[in-house]
Amino acid sequence: IAPSLDQLSDEMADQIIITKLNVDQNQATAQGLNVRNLPTLMIFKGGKLAATHLGAMSKQAITDWIKQSV
């Protein structure tokens, strides 16, 4: 899903910030966020977790999920 996230990061730059976490290099952060499956998508609002999705999605499904969650 990385290419879709990269495209959405450009397309929605004025609305959201998309970041990626390498869980192999940041195990403590992944554990702190309870990441147990990959991919795990999370939306944060005001510094708090607002939504989580486990598993791959199409670009359109990610877009719809973001719009529903923000």
Secondary structure, 3 states (H helix, E strand, C coil): CHHHHHHHHHHCCCCCCCCCCCCCCCHHHHHHCCCCCCCEEEEEECCEEEEEEECCCCHHHHHHHHHHHC
